[in-house]
Amino acid sequence: MITYKSAGVDVSKIKKSQSAIGKIIASTHSGMVKSGFGHYAGLVGIHGGKYLATHTDGVGTKVLIANLLKKYDTIGIDCVAMNVNDIICIGAKPVSFVDYIAANRNNESVFVEIAKGLAAGAKKSGVPIVGGETAIMPDLFEEKKFAFDLAGMVAGLVDKTKLILGNKIKPGDAIIGIASTGIHSNGYSLARKVLLKKYSVSDNVRGVGKIGHAMLTPTEIYVKPVLDVISQCEVHGLANITGGAFTKLLRLKKTGFVLDMMPEPPKIMQLIENLGVPYEEMYKTFNMGVGFCTIAPKSQVNKIMSIYKKHKLVSYEIGHISAKVGVFLDDKKLA
């Protein structure tokens, strides 16, 4: 059996580190800070009855797959997606984005391809890229071959009266999941450990296709559909399913999230599980075909799903809210 921990990522220890960092960060907060740690975006009050929302994130070890394939024109989409998909979880509209590329040497052709992906992601989410940084650090990256990392930061705005922090979630609410495009940009330390032990990136697997291409499929961007939903429907909570997968639902509210109608996972995730990753570990690490969750009253389900359909997204009612605290996959507790 292979787990995220055995692949080098100990989530429990990471949470302890985050908690320690959070206590130090909190010492910088003033009365203008609404939310500064633990949710999907930080919030600072500004003039005009609004909050400035900010968030930063990177692509992770998915960049290694781009390097193996020598294909860099979509990894920028992932970078934008990882940021904008988080900031909309508190109801904010992204208004500004900056990127950060760190590499062991200058490679203009690669940087241009990365920029193409960044631009594509920005256009799809309706946010301008207003700057960034390219850092060449030959001594930090010890790889003899070209190596790089990619991250970004997004800023957004939300009316104080329209914040969605999850506090309104209540038993009986429905959980609506929007389909992912695949692994997105999380769990790659485990995915690489499992898949590339048996296959090369150029191997074709029935139902999956070329392994490398399946792993490099860009993260879906949910900005416009979700903003459309929250402008027309009553929504109690929003969650981007990224690192920690469905265990992250508890950051919205300490209540019960029952996932008892999950769709069939994508073939690549079925392959990962078949190669030795335990069932529960899969749902703690990967999105399992659901990249984003909307939590709303049962009466809003059909309307919400029809809006996602108009945006050409597949959605499902995947579960409901209960009073018993925890995240439950059918009868098993994940967190």
C-alpha positions in Angstrom: 0.0 0.0 0.0 1.3 3.4 -1.0 0.2 6.6 0.8 0.9 10.3 0.5 3.1 10.1 3.6 5.2 7.3 2.1 5.6 9.4 -1.0 7.1 12.2 1.1 4.2 14.4 2.0 3.1 14.0 5.7 -0.1 16.0 5.8 -0.4 15.9 9.6 3.1 17.4 10.1 2.4 20.0 7.4 -0.7 21.1 9.4 1.4 21.5 12.5 3.8 23.7 10.6 0.9 25.7 9.2 -0.5 26.2 12.7 2.9 27.4 14.0 3.2 29.8 11.1 -0.3 31.0 11.5 0.2 32.1 15.1 3.2 34.3 14.1 1.2 35.7 11.1 -1.7 36.5 13.4 0.5 38.9 15.3 0.5 41.2 12.3 -3.2 41.6 12.1 -5.1 44.8 12.9 -8.8 45.5 13.2 -9.1 45.7 9.4 -8.3 42.0 9.0 -11.5 39.9 8.6 -9.8 36.6 7.8 -6.0 36.0 7.7 -5.4 32.3 8.1 -7.1 29.0 7.5 -9.7 29.9 4.9 -9.4 30.1 1.1 -8.3 33.8 1.0 -7.2 36.5 3.4 -9.6 39.5 3.8 -8.8 43.1 4.7 -11.4 45.8 4.9 -11.1 48.7 2.5 -13.2 51.8 1.7 -16.5 51.5 -0.1 -17.9 48.6 2.0 -15.6 46.0 0.4 -13.0 43.6 1.4 -9.7 43.1 -0.5 -9.1 39.3 -0.8 -5.7 37.9 -1.6 -4.3 34.4 -2.1 -1.1 32.8 -3.3 -0.5 29.3 -4.6 1.8 27.3 -6.9 1.6 24.4 -9.4 3.6 22.0 -7.2 5.5 19.0 -8.7 3.3 19.0 -11.8 6.1 21.2 -13.2 8.2 18.0 -13.3 5.7 16.4 -15.7 5.9 19.5 -18.0 9.7 19.1 -17.9 9.5 15.4 -18.8 7.2 16.0 -21.7 9.0 19.3 -22.7 5.6 20.8 -22.9 5.1 24.1 -21.1 2.1 25.8 -22.7 -0.5 24.7 -20.3 1.2 24.7 -16.9 0.5 28.4 -16.6 -3.3 27.6 -16.8 -2.8 25.5 -13.7 -1.0 28.4 -11.9 -3.9 30.8 -12.5 -6.5 28.1 -11.7 -4.9 27.3 -8.3 -5.3 30.9 -7.3 -8.5 32.1 -8.8 -10.4 28.9 -7.9 -9.5 29.5 -4.3 -10.4 33.2 -4.1 -13.9 32.7 -5.4 -14.6 30.4 -2.4 -15.3 33.4 -0.3 -17.4 35.1 -2.9 -14.6 37.4 -4.3 -14.2 38.4 -7.9 -10.5 38.2 -9.1 -9.3 41.6 -10.3 -5.5 41.3 -10.4 -2.9 38.5 -10.9 0.9 38.3 -10.7 3.2 35.3 -11.4 6.6 34.1 -10.1 8.9 31.9 -12.2 12.0 30.5 -10.6 14.5 28.6 -12.7 18.1 27.3 -12.6 18.9 29.0 -15.9 17.4 31.4 -18.4 15.4 29.7 -21.1 13.4 32.2 -23.1 11.5 29.7 -25.2 10.3 27.9 -22.1 9.3 31.1 -20.4 7.3 32.2 -23.5 5.4 28.9 -23.5 4.7 29.2 -19.7 3.4 32.8 -20.4 1.1 31.5 -23.0 -0.6 29.3 -20.5 -0.7 32.1 -17.9 -2.5 34.3 -20.5 -4.9 31.6 -21.4 -5.9 31.0 -17.8 -6.2 34.7 -17.1 -8.5 35.2 -20.0 -10.7 32.3 -19.1 -11.0 33.7 -15.5 -11.4 37.3 -16.6 -8.4 38.6 -14.6 -5.5 40.7 -15.9 -1.9 39.7 -15.3 -0.4 43.0 -14.1 3.2 41.9 -13.3 5.4 39.2 -12.0 9.0 38.0 -11.4 11.4 35.7 -13.2 14.2 34.6 -10.9 17.3 32.8 -12.1 18.8 30.8 -9.2 21.5 28.3 -10.4 22.6 27.3 -6.9 19.1 26.7 -5.5 18.1 24.1 -8.1 20.7 21.4 -8.1 19.4 19.7 -11.3 21.9 19.6 -14.1 19.0 19.8 -16.6 16.6 22.7 -16.8 14.4 23.0 -13.7 11.8 25.5 -12.6 9.0 26.3 -10.2 5.9 28.3 -10.9 3.6 30.2 -8.5 1.2 33.1 -8.5 -0.8 35.6 -6.4 -4.3 36.8 -7.0 -6.2 39.8 -5.5 -10.0 40.1 -5.6 -12.8 42.2 -4.3 -16.0 41.3 -2.5 -18.8 43.3 -0.9 -18.9 42.9 2.9 -22.6 42.0 2.6 -21.8 39.2 0.1 -19.1 37.3 1.9 -19.5 33.5 1.7 -17.4 32.0 4.6 -19.5 28.8 5.3 -21.0 30.0 8.5 -24.5 29.7 7.0 -24.1 26.0 6.2 -26.7 23.9 8.0 -27.9 20.3 8.2 -30.0 19.4 5.2 -28.0 21.5 2.7 -27.0 19.8 -0.5 -23.4 19.4 -1.7 -23.1 19.9 -5.4 -19.8 18.9 -7.1 -18.5 20.2 -10.4 -16.5 17.7 -12.5 -12.8 18.1 -12.6 -10.6 17.7 -15.7 -8.4 15.1 -14.0 -5.8 15.3 -11.3 -5.7 19.1 -11.5 -2.6 20.3 -9.6 -2.5 18.3 -6.4 -1.2 15.0 -5.1 1.5 14.8 -7.8 4.1 13.6 -5.4 1.9 10.5 -4.8 0.7 10.3 -8.4 4.3 10.4 -9.8 5.5 7.9 -7.3 2.8 5.4 -8.3 2.4 6.0 -12.0 6.0 6.6 -13.1 7.2 3.5 -11.2 5.4 1.3 -13.7 4.9 3.6 -16.7 6.8 6.2 -18.7 5.1 9.5 -19.6 4.9 8.3 -23.2 3.2 5.0 -22.4 -0.4 4.5 -23.5 -2.9 2.9 -21.1 -6.3 1.8 -22.2 -9.0 4.3 -21.0 -6.3 6.8 -19.9 -4.4 7.5 -23.0 -0.8 8.7 -22.9 0.2 8.8 -19.2 2.1 12.1 -19.5 -0.7 13.9 -21.3 -3.3 12.7 -18.8 -1.1 14.0 -15.9 -0.5 17.3 -17.6 -4.2 18.0 -18.4 -4.8 21.6 -17.2 -6.8 22.4 -14.1 -10.4 23.5 -14.8 -11.1 27.2 -14.0 -14.4 27.7 -12.3 -14.5 31.5 -11.9 -17.2 32.6 -14.3 -19.7 29.7 -13.6 -19.3 30.1 -9.8 -19.7 33.9 -9.8 -22.8 33.4 -12.0 -24.2 31.0 -9.5 -23.6 33.2 -6.4 -25.2 36.1 -8.2 -28.4 34.2 -8.9 -28.7 31.6 -6.1 -28.6 31.2 -2.4 -25.2 29.7 -1.6 -24.0 28.8 1.9 -20.5 27.5 1.1 -17.9 27.1 -1.6 -14.9 24.8 -1.7 -12.1 24.3 -4.2 -11.0 20.6 -3.9 -7.2 20.8 -3.9 -4.5 19.7 -1.4 -6.1 17.5 1.3 -9.0 16.9 -1.1 -12.4 16.5 0.7 -10.9 16.8 4.2 -10.7 20.5 3.4 -14.4 20.9 3.6 -14.1 21.2 7.3 -12.3 24.6 6.9 -15.7 26.0 5.9 -17.5 24.9 9.1 -17.1 22.3 11.8 -20.1 20.3 10.8 -20.9 17.1 8.9 -20.1 16.6 5.2 -21.6 13.4 4.0 -20.4 12.3 0.5 -22.7 9.4 -0.4 -23.3 10.0 -4.1 -19.9 10.5 -5.6 -19.4 10.0 -9.3 -17.2 7.4 -10.9 -13.6 8.7 -10.6 -11.6 9.5 -13.8 -9.7 6.5 -15.3 -6.3 7.9 -14.3 -7.4 8.0 -10.7 -8.8 4.4 -10.9 -5.4 3.4 -12.3 -3.6 5.1 -9.4 -5.8 3.2 -6.9 -5.3 -0.1 -8.7 -1.6 0.4 -8.4 -1.7 0.3 -4.6 -3.2 3.5 -3.1 -5.9 2.7 -0.5 -9.4 3.8 -1.2 -9.7 6.3 1.6 -6.3 7.7 0.9 -7.4 8.5 -2.7 -10.3 10.7 -1.3 -7.9 12.4 1.1 -5.4 13.2 -1.7 -7.2 13.5 -5.0 -10.3 15.3 -6.2 -11.7 12.0 -7.5 -13.5 13.7 -10.4 -15.0 16.6 -8.3 -12.9 19.8 -8.6 -15.2 22.2 -6.8 -18.1 22.0 -4.3 -21.1 24.3 -3.9 -23.1 24.0 -0.7 -26.7 25.3 -0.8 -30.2 24.7 0.3 -31.8 21.7 -1.3 -34.3 24.0 -3.1 -31.4 25.6 -5.0 -29.9 22.4 -6.5 -31.7 22.3 -9.8 -31.1 26.0 -10.5 -27.4 25.8 -9.6 -26.9 22.7 -11.7 -28.7 24.3 -14.7 -26.3 27.3 -14.5 -23.3 25.1 -14.5 -24.7 23.2 -17.5 -25.0 26.5 -19.4 -21.3 27.0 -18.8 -20.8 23.5 -20.2 -19.8 22.0 -16.9 -21.0 18.7 -15.6 -22.2 18.8 -12.0 -23.6 16.3 -9.6 -25.4 16.3 -6.2 -22.8 14.4 -4.3 -24.0 14.5 -0.7 -25.5 16.6 2.1 -24.8 18.3 5.4 -25.4 16.5 8.7 -25.1 17.6 12.3 -22.4 15.0 13.1 -19.0 16.7 12.7 -16.6 15.2 10.2 -16.2 14.4 6.5 -17.8 11.0 5.7 -17.3 9.0 2.5 -20.4 6.9 2.6 -20.1 5.3 6.1 -16.4 5.9 6.6 -15.0 9.0 8.3 -12.2 10.7 6.3 -11.6 13.6 8.7 
